[in-house]
Amino acid sequence: MKMMIISDIHGSYDDLVTVMKIFDERGYDKLIILGDILYHGPRNPLPKGYSPRDVVELLNGYKDKIIAVRGNCDSEVDQMVLDFPMRADYIEIYVDQKRFFLTHGHIYNEEQMPLLNKGDVFMNGHFHVPVLKEEDVIMFNPSSISLPKQDEKSFGTYEDGYLSIETLTGEVKERKFIL
């Protein structure tokens, strides 16, 4: 399965358009969204191209391919306009016989880990900083497609056993085989 992993859109339509062009060109099977879809929150600046309504329209066109979790900036009213579920604090999926624990990061994170087994993949957003490292579990954060705190805007991918972090310009920043 080919997956694109994004987080912390924060209503940036322009950045989402860029990412979805890559999603379409590469033919990903699933789009994993790790929360903070529509709004920027009180601690973040307004991102370039801020248009939650347009973000809703674009993402709803991919509703059958999206697996999403709730971020700290997501609310019940957001679910009323999105055609895919996004209210869970976490979701577990199994791909290539590997357990992926998907969450935003405001509840579960490196300091407050869920119960996971060695070799499981812990994916979160929230911190807007890219992470790809292996301890007992594989820690993965694709950073933010709109408001990164360091480096460039980025997203993640999973394909053929490899997890990667890439910039919106297509540069691979990190890549790791996890099977």
C-alpha distance (Angstrom), angle and dihedral (degrees) to the residues before:
residue distance angle dihedral
M1 . . .
K2 3.79 . .
M3 3.80 113.7 .
M4 3.78 133.5 -178.4
I5 3.80 114.4 -155.3
I6 3.80 121.0 -157.1
S7 3.76 134.9 169.2
D8 3.76 142.0 -178.5
I9 3.80 100.4 23.8
H10 3.82 88.8 162.9
G11 3.80 92.5 -167.9
S12 3.82 96.1 -58.4
Y13 3.78 103.9 150.5
D14 3.82 94.2 178.2
D15 3.80 93.7 56.2
L16 3.79 92.3 43.2
V17 3.82 90.7 53.6
T18 3.82 89.3 53.6
V19 3.81 92.1 50.3
M20 3.80 94.5 45.0
K21 3.81 91.2 52.9
I22 3.81 87.5 57.7
F23 3.82 89.9 45.4
D24 3.82 90.8 54.5
E25 3.81 96.6 41.2
R26 3.81 92.7 52.5
G27 3.80 95.8 40.8
Y28 3.79 100.2 -127.1
D29 3.81 117.0 -169.6
K30 3.82 97.4 -148.2
L31 3.79 138.4 23.1
I32 3.79 112.0 -148.7
I33 3.82 112.8 -159.6
L34 3.80 114.9 -166.3
G35 3.80 96.8 -162.1
D36 3.81 142.9 -87.1
I37 3.77 94.1 89.2
L38 3.81 109.5 158.3
Y39 3.79 113.2 14.3
H40 3.78 134.7 55.5
G41 3.81 98.2 -144.6
P42 3.80 127.5 -140.1
R43 3.83 95.3 -75.6
N44 3.79 97.0 52.3
P45 3.79 130.1 73.3
L46 3.79 118.9 -120.2
P47 3.83 105.3 -85.3
K48 3.79 122.5 -128.3
G49 3.80 110.9 -88.0
Y50 3.81 93.0 18.3
S51 3.80 106.9 -174.5
P52 3.82 115.7 138.8
R53 3.81 91.8 -179.9
D54 3.81 91.7 57.6
V55 3.82 90.7 44.8
V56 3.83 88.6 55.1
E57 3.80 92.3 50.7
L58 3.81 93.5 47.8
L59 3.81 96.0 46.1
N60 3.81 94.0 44.4
G61 3.80 87.2 62.0
Y62 3.83 87.2 64.0
K63 3.81 97.2 42.0
D64 3.82 94.2 126.9
K65 3.82 91.7 55.4
I66 3.81 99.6 44.9
I67 3.79 128.6 100.7
A68 3.81 108.8 -178.8
V69 3.79 140.2 175.5
R70 3.80 129.4 -160.5
G71 3.77 120.8 -97.1
N72 3.78 127.6 -158.2
C73 3.84 90.4 -99.4
D74 3.83 93.3 50.5
S75 3.81 120.7 96.0
E76 3.79 143.5 -177.5
V77 3.79 91.3 -95.5
D78 3.82 89.0 58.3
Q79 3.80 89.6 58.3
M80 3.81 89.1 54.3
V81 3.83 91.0 65.5
L82 3.81 100.4 34.1
D83 3.81 117.4 84.4
F84 3.81 94.4 -150.5
P85 3.82 128.8 63.4
M86 3.81 116.1 -97.1
R87 3.82 106.0 153.8
A88 3.81 100.4 96.7
D89 3.81 118.1 105.6
Y90 3.80 88.9 -143.3
I91 3.79 141.6 0.1
E92 3.80 129.5 -161.2
I93 3.78 119.0 -147.7
Y94 3.78 130.6 176.7
V95 3.79 119.1 -140.6
D96 3.81 124.8 169.9
Q97 3.82 87.8 -5.3
K98 3.82 88.9 -59.7
R99 3.82 123.9 123.2
F100 3.82 114.9 -129.5
F101 3.82 117.4 -167.1
L102 3.82 108.1 -158.9
T103 3.81 120.5 -163.8
H104 3.78 138.9 140.7
G105 3.79 98.7 -117.3
H106 3.78 104.6 -120.1
I107 3.82 92.0 97.4
Y108 3.81 103.5 22.9
N109 3.81 119.0 33.0
E110 3.83 141.0 130.8
E111 3.81 91.1 -64.2
Q112 3.83 94.5 43.2
M113 3.80 106.3 36.0
P114 3.80 125.9 179.6
L115 3.79 119.0 -129.2
L116 3.79 104.4 -77.4
N117 3.79 134.7 161.9
K118 3.79 127.6 -122.1
G119 3.79 109.0 -80.0
D120 3.83 95.9 23.0
V121 3.80 117.1 131.4
F122 3.81 118.0 -120.5
M123 3.82 110.5 -162.0
N124 3.78 122.9 -172.8
G125 3.78 141.8 152.1
H126 3.82 125.1 -170.6
F127 3.81 98.8 99.3
H128 3.85 96.3 67.2
V129 3.82 90.2 -138.3
P130 3.82 123.5 115.0
V131 3.82 116.0 -118.0
L132 3.80 130.9 177.1
K133 3.79 113.3 160.4
E134 3.76 139.5 131.0
E135 3.77 123.5 -131.6
D136 3.82 116.2 142.9
V137 3.79 85.6 -42.3
I138 3.78 129.1 28.0
M139 3.81 109.4 -102.8
F140 3.80 115.1 -151.8
N141 3.80 132.1 177.0
P142 3.82 117.8 164.4
S143 3.85 90.6 -161.5
S144 3.81 118.5 -136.8
I145 3.79 129.4 -44.8
S146 3.82 90.0 -150.6
L147 3.83 113.6 22.2
P148 3.82 112.2 27.3
K149 3.80 116.8 179.3
Q150 3.81 92.7 -150.6
D151 3.77 135.4 13.5
E152 3.79 119.7 -0.5
K153 3.79 134.3 -35.6
S154 3.78 106.7 -79.3
F155 3.80 148.7 174.9
G156 3.78 136.1 -163.6
T157 3.77 135.3 -119.6
Y158 3.78 136.5 -164.0
E159 3.79 119.2 -161.8
D160 3.81 135.0 146.7
G161 3.81 91.9 -6.7
Y162 3.81 95.2 -50.0
L163 3.80 125.9 117.9
S164 3.80 113.9 -159.6
I165 3.78 140.2 178.9
E166 3.80 114.7 -146.8
T167 3.78 134.9 179.7
L168 3.79 120.6 -121.9
T169 3.81 86.6 -105.2
G170 3.82 90.2 60.5
E171 3.80 100.6 -104.3
V172 3.82 112.6 144.6
K173 3.83 106.4 -132.1
E174 3.81 98.4 177.6
R175 3.80 135.5 3.1
K176 3.80 130.4 -177.3
F177 3.81 134.4 177.3
I178 3.81 107.2 -132.7
L179 3.82 106.8 176.6
